[in-house]
Each structure stands twice: as structure tokens, then as C-alpha cells.
Amino acid sequence: MAETELTLVGREEPAARPEEARSGGRVREGLRGYGLIVGMWVRSTMTYRTSFFLSLFGNAAITLLDFVTIFIMFSHVDVLGGFTLPEVALLYGSCSASLGLADLLLGNTDRIGARVRDGSLDTMLVRPVPVLAQVAADRFALRRLGRVAQGLGVLTWALASLDLEWTVGKVLLVPVMVVAGAGIFGAVMVAGAAFQFVAGDAAEVQNSFTYGGCTMLQYPPTVFAKDLLRGVIFIVPLAFVNWLPALYVLGRPEPLGLPGWVGFLSPLVAFVVFLPASLAWRAGVRSYRSTGS
């Protein structure tokens, strides 16, 4: 009788394990797989260190040209939309660092359209790692740290040049703004990748919201129409990347009259935006039909 009870207990254990795996094991599995793939590409990159550092420097220098354009523009004007050069530099640096971080971690998702067309996505579907982790980590480009570094450099210069009354909230909001902004851009990248399951090749549509959105956020919100401001606050909430948090740090009023505390909502917005993006990604993967090749 005791042996029978032990046998029954042993048979019940496998039924409990899948339930536990569904609750959190899938996330851990994805992060572990992502880390292993990234580690492989980093080791491959560091094999040729001179080439890597040249690429890193080139990436930082090319992206810095955007700020050089802004700097040249301010050699002819004192303010732009009521903002001085250090204030615009704060917008530029925070947005560039956020996009660079998101591009480093999830930038390769824009290649999903090509994988759908040539059928190479099939090989990812049969591996014991979530597809999103594989797509994001594939061909991980460590040189993209160049954009992050130059963005943080401009942001540091801006903060040192500004004469602000610092509070604990403002000090904490600066790093939160960069990280939450990366989360928002990352959610847009995932949503754009999900759209490519339907559109086939819509990488440029995704880039228009990420790279194009960052170009817009580098300039003061006061130079844009209020209808556009409503769109990037309530529809595609890119304003939470840096506009709203930066306005609070600078002590400036929000153009639409929103309260200052909305600048602290960036982490919540990043989480809320990522939920439908992840659901759209799952729907896209489930709707995928192999090319048969």
C-alpha cells in the first residue's frame, strides 16, 4: 500500500512542473537563451578588437553629427522655441541614449520581415528558446554602444551646463527617463516586428517611429503643433521618452497644460505599451505559416 502511494505521488509531479514553467519559467528561459546568444556574438566580436573599437568610434562619431547640426544652428540663434542650447542638449542626449540602449538590445527585430520571407524563421521555431529572444539577440552588434556613449556624454554636458534647482525627484528622474525611454522604444520595436508578420517587409515603418521619433524628440515640444503633441502623448506615447520628464527637470510648463507629475509616469507607460506589443508579437508568431523551403 505504501509503495502504491509513493508511485502515485511520483506520477503527480510531472503535471505540476508544466504549470510552474508557464508561470515564470518561460521568461527565465528566454533571458537565459538571450544571454547565451549575446555572449556568443560578443566573443566573436572581441576576436577582432581593433576592428571593434574602430566600429565603436565610427558609430559614436556618425551619430554625434546630429548634435553637431544642432550646435551649428545655435551659432545663429540664441534660443529655439524658448529653449537654450544646453536645454536642447538635454533632450538630445536623453533621447539618443534611450534609443541607443533599445537598439542595442532589440534593434535586430527589424529583420523579422526578411526571415518571414525566406523561411529562416522556421529554424528558430524548433529551438527550445523563445523566438523573440533569438531574433533580438541574433547578430548582436556591440558597436551600437557608441550611440549610447555619445548620448550619455551629451546628456552629462547638458546637465553640467544647466543652472537648475536640483531636488531628489529630479535627480532620480534623469536615469529613470533614459531607462524608461529605452523601454518605450523597445516596445515600439516589438510592435513593429509583429506588424511585419502581416506586412511582410515593414522595417521602414518601424524605423519611422523609432529613429524618426527620436529625431523629433531632440527638438523642443514648443516648436510643434498641439495636435502632434496630443498624438505623441495619448496615441503613440513617445513624449514620455524625454519631453515630459525633461520639462519637469527643467522646471518648464507642459504645452498642453498637463500637471508636472506626468513626467514620472514614463516607467508605467513603458510597461503599459509593452503589454499590447507582446500580445501582438505572440499573435504574429502564431499566425506565421512556413514558406515550405
C-alpha positions as CSV (number, residue, x, y, z in Angstrom):
1,M,0.0,0.0,0.0
2,A,2.8,2.4,0.9
3,E,4.6,1.5,-2.4
4,T,1.4,2.4,-4.3
5,E,1.0,5.7,-2.6
6,L,4.7,6.6,-3.4
7,T,4.1,5.6,-7.0
8,L,1.0,7.9,-7.3
9,V,2.9,10.8,-5.7
10,G,5.7,10.3,-8.2
11,R,3.2,10.4,-11.1
12,E,1.6,13.6,-10.0
13,E,4.9,15.6,-10.1
14,P,5.2,16.0,-13.9
15,A,1.7,17.5,-14.0
16,A,2.8,20.3,-11.6
17,R,6.0,21.1,-13.4
18,P,4.5,22.4,-16.7
19,E,2.2,24.8,-14.7
20,E,5.2,26.2,-12.8
21,A,7.1,26.6,-16.1
22,R,4.3,28.5,-17.7
23,S,4.1,31.0,-14.7
24,G,7.7,32.2,-14.9
25,G,10.0,29.6,-16.5
26,R,9.4,30.8,-20.0
27,V,10.7,34.3,-19.1
28,R,13.8,32.8,-17.4
29,E,14.3,30.5,-20.4
30,G,14.1,33.5,-22.8
31,L,16.5,35.6,-20.7
32,R,19.0,32.7,-20.4
33,G,18.8,32.0,-24.2
34,Y,19.2,35.7,-25.0
35,G,22.3,35.9,-22.8
36,L,23.9,32.8,-24.3
37,I,23.4,34.1,-27.9
38,V,24.6,37.6,-27.0
39,G,27.6,36.1,-25.3
40,M,28.5,34.1,-28.4
41,W,28.3,37.2,-30.6
42,V,30.3,39.3,-28.1
43,R,33.1,36.7,-28.1
44,S,33.0,36.7,-31.8
45,T,33.2,40.5,-32.0
46,M,36.1,40.8,-29.5
47,T,38.2,38.3,-31.5
48,Y,39.0,41.3,-33.7
49,R,39.4,44.1,-31.1
50,T,40.9,46.7,-33.3
51,S,38.0,46.4,-35.8
52,F,35.5,46.6,-32.9
53,F,37.0,49.7,-31.4
54,L,37.1,51.4,-34.8
55,S,33.5,50.5,-35.4
56,L,32.5,51.7,-31.9
57,F,34.3,55.0,-32.5
58,G,32.8,55.4,-36.0
59,N,29.3,54.6,-34.7
60,A,29.6,57.3,-32.0
61,A,31.1,59.8,-34.4
62,I,28.4,59.4,-37.0
63,T,25.5,59.7,-34.6
64,L,27.2,62.7,-33.0
65,L,26.8,64.6,-36.3
66,D,23.2,65.1,-35.4
67,F,24.2,67.1,-32.4
68,V,26.8,69.0,-34.4
69,T,23.9,70.1,-36.7
70,I,22.1,71.4,-33.6
71,F,25.2,73.1,-32.4
72,I,25.8,74.9,-35.7
73,M,22.1,76.0,-35.7
74,F,22.6,77.6,-32.3
75,S,25.6,79.6,-33.6
76,H,23.0,81.6,-35.5
77,V,20.2,81.8,-32.9
78,D,20.2,82.1,-29.1
79,V,17.1,80.1,-28.4
80,L,14.9,77.7,-30.3
81,G,11.2,77.6,-29.2
82,G,12.3,79.3,-26.0
83,F,15.0,76.6,-25.2
84,T,18.7,77.3,-25.0
85,L,21.4,75.0,-26.3
86,P,22.0,73.1,-23.0
87,E,18.3,72.5,-22.7
88,V,18.1,71.1,-26.2
89,A,21.2,69.1,-25.5
90,L,19.3,67.6,-22.5
91,L,16.6,66.5,-24.9
92,Y,19.0,65.2,-27.5
93,G,21.2,63.3,-25.1
94,S,18.4,61.6,-23.2
95,C,16.6,60.5,-26.4
96,S,19.8,59.4,-28.1
97,A,20.9,57.3,-25.1
98,S,17.4,55.7,-24.8
99,L,17.2,54.8,-28.5
100,G,20.8,53.5,-28.4
101,L,20.0,51.2,-25.5
102,A,16.9,49.9,-27.1
103,D,18.7,49.5,-30.4
104,L,21.5,47.6,-28.7
105,L,19.1,45.1,-27.0
106,L,16.3,44.8,-29.5
107,G,17.4,46.5,-32.7
108,N,17.7,43.3,-34.8
109,T,13.9,42.8,-34.5
110,D,13.5,44.8,-37.7
111,R,15.0,41.9,-39.7
112,I,12.0,39.6,-38.9
113,G,10.4,40.5,-42.2
114,A,13.3,39.1,-44.2
115,R,13.2,35.9,-42.1
116,V,9.5,35.5,-42.8
117,R,10.0,35.9,-46.5
118,D,13.0,33.5,-46.8
119,G,11.7,30.9,-44.3
120,S,14.7,31.1,-42.0
121,L,12.3,31.8,-39.1
122,D,11.5,28.1,-39.2
123,T,14.8,27.1,-37.6
124,M,14.1,29.5,-34.7
125,L,10.7,27.9,-34.1
126,V,12.1,24.5,-33.4
127,R,14.7,25.6,-30.9
128,P,13.9,25.5,-27.2
129,V,14.3,29.3,-26.8
130,P,11.5,31.9,-27.2
131,V,11.6,33.3,-30.8
132,L,11.7,36.9,-29.6
133,A,14.9,36.3,-27.6
134,Q,16.5,34.6,-30.6
135,V,15.5,37.4,-33.1
136,A,16.6,40.2,-30.7
137,A,20.0,38.6,-29.9
138,D,20.8,37.4,-33.4
139,R,23.9,39.2,-34.8
140,F,24.2,41.3,-31.6
141,A,26.1,44.4,-32.5
142,L,28.2,45.6,-29.6
143,R,29.3,48.6,-31.6
144,R,25.9,50.1,-31.0
145,L,27.2,51.1,-27.6
146,G,28.7,54.1,-29.5
147,R,25.3,55.7,-29.7
148,V,24.6,55.1,-26.1
149,A,28.0,56.5,-25.1
150,Q,27.7,59.7,-27.1
151,G,24.2,60.3,-25.9
152,L,25.2,60.0,-22.3
153,G,28.1,62.2,-23.0
154,V,25.9,65.0,-24.4
155,L,23.4,64.5,-21.6
156,T,26.2,64.8,-19.0
157,W,27.5,68.0,-20.6
158,A,23.9,69.4,-20.7
159,L,23.3,68.7,-17.0
160,A,26.6,70.3,-16.1
161,S,25.9,73.4,-18.1
162,L,22.4,74.0,-16.8
163,D,21.7,76.0,-13.7
164,L,18.9,74.0,-12.1
165,E,17.5,73.7,-8.6
166,W,18.0,70.1,-8.0
167,T,15.7,68.0,-5.9
168,V,15.7,64.3,-5.1
169,G,12.8,63.8,-7.6
170,K,14.8,65.5,-10.4
171,V,18.0,63.6,-9.6
172,L,16.2,60.2,-9.7
173,L,14.1,61.2,-12.8
174,V,17.2,61.6,-15.1
175,P,18.3,57.9,-15.1
176,V,14.7,56.7,-15.0
177,M,14.0,58.8,-18.0
178,V,16.8,57.2,-20.0
179,V,15.8,53.6,-19.0
180,A,12.1,54.0,-19.3
181,G,12.6,55.7,-22.7
182,A,14.6,52.7,-23.8
183,G,11.6,50.6,-22.7
184,I,9.2,52.6,-24.7
185,F,11.4,52.4,-27.8
186,G,11.8,48.7,-27.2
187,A,8.0,48.2,-27.1
188,V,7.7,50.1,-30.4
189,M,10.3,47.8,-31.9
190,V,8.5,44.7,-30.8
191,A,5.2,46.1,-32.1
192,G,6.8,46.9,-35.4
193,A,8.3,43.4,-35.7
194,A,4.9,41.9,-35.0
195,F,3.4,44.1,-37.8
196,Q,5.9,42.6,-40.3
197,F,4.2,39.2,-40.0
198,V,1.3,40.8,-41.8
199,A,3.1,43.4,-44.0
200,G,6.0,41.2,-45.0
201,D,8.6,43.9,-45.0
202,A,7.8,47.0,-42.9
203,A,11.1,47.7,-41.4
204,E,10.9,51.3,-42.5
205,V,7.6,51.8,-40.8
206,Q,9.1,50.6,-37.6
207,N,12.1,52.9,-38.1
208,S,9.9,55.9,-38.7
209,F,8.6,55.6,-35.2
210,T,12.0,54.9,-33.6
211,Y,14.7,56.8,-35.4
212,G,12.2,59.3,-36.8
213,G,10.6,59.7,-33.4
214,C,13.9,60.3,-31.7
215,T,14.8,63.0,-34.3
216,M,11.5,64.7,-33.4
217,L,12.2,64.4,-29.6
218,Q,15.6,66.0,-30.0
219,Y,13.8,69.4,-30.5
220,P,11.7,71.3,-28.0
221,P,8.0,70.4,-28.0
222,T,7.1,74.1,-28.2
223,V,8.1,74.2,-31.9
224,F,5.5,71.6,-32.9
225,A,1.7,71.9,-33.3
226,K,-0.5,70.9,-30.4
227,D,-2.3,68.3,-32.4
228,L,1.1,66.5,-32.9
229,L,1.8,66.8,-29.2
230,R,-1.6,65.2,-28.4
231,G,-0.7,62.3,-30.7
232,V,2.6,61.6,-29.1
233,I,1.2,61.7,-25.6
234,F,-2.2,59.9,-25.9
235,I,-1.8,57.7,-29.1
236,V,1.9,56.8,-29.6
237,P,3.3,58.0,-26.2
238,L,6.8,58.9,-27.4
239,A,6.6,62.2,-25.4
240,F,7.1,60.1,-22.3
241,V,10.6,59.1,-23.6
242,N,12.0,62.5,-22.7
243,W,9.7,65.5,-23.4
244,L,7.5,65.2,-20.3
245,P,10.3,64.1,-17.9
246,A,12.7,66.7,-19.2
247,L,10.2,69.5,-18.8
248,Y,9.8,68.6,-15.2
249,V,13.6,68.6,-14.7
250,L,13.9,71.9,-16.4
251,G,11.0,73.4,-14.4
252,R,9.1,74.3,-17.6
253,P,5.3,74.0,-18.0
254,E,3.9,71.4,-20.3
255,P,2.5,72.9,-23.5
256,L,-0.9,71.2,-23.2
257,G,-1.3,72.2,-19.5
258,L,-0.8,68.7,-18.1
259,P,0.4,68.6,-14.4
260,G,4.1,68.2,-13.8
261,W,3.8,64.8,-12.2
262,V,3.0,63.1,-15.5
263,G,6.8,63.2,-16.2
264,F,7.1,60.4,-13.6
265,L,4.8,58.1,-15.5
266,S,7.4,57.0,-18.0
267,P,8.1,53.6,-16.4
268,L,4.3,52.9,-16.2
269,V,3.8,54.0,-19.8
270,A,6.7,51.7,-20.9
271,F,5.0,48.7,-19.1
272,V,1.6,49.5,-20.5
273,V,2.9,49.9,-24.1
274,F,4.8,46.7,-23.9
275,L,1.8,44.6,-23.0
276,P,-0.1,45.1,-26.3
277,A,3.2,44.9,-28.2
278,S,4.0,41.5,-26.6
279,L,0.5,40.2,-27.4
280,A,0.8,41.4,-31.0
281,W,4.1,39.6,-31.2
282,R,2.6,36.3,-29.9
283,A,-0.3,36.7,-32.4
284,G,2.1,37.2,-35.2
285,V,4.2,34.1,-34.3
286,R,1.0,32.0,-34.1
287,S,-0.2,33.3,-37.5
288,Y,3.1,32.5,-39.2
289,R,3.0,29.9,-42.0
290,S,6.2,28.4,-43.2
291,T,7.4,29.0,-46.7
292,G,8.0,25.3,-47.0
293,S,11.6,25.8,-48.1
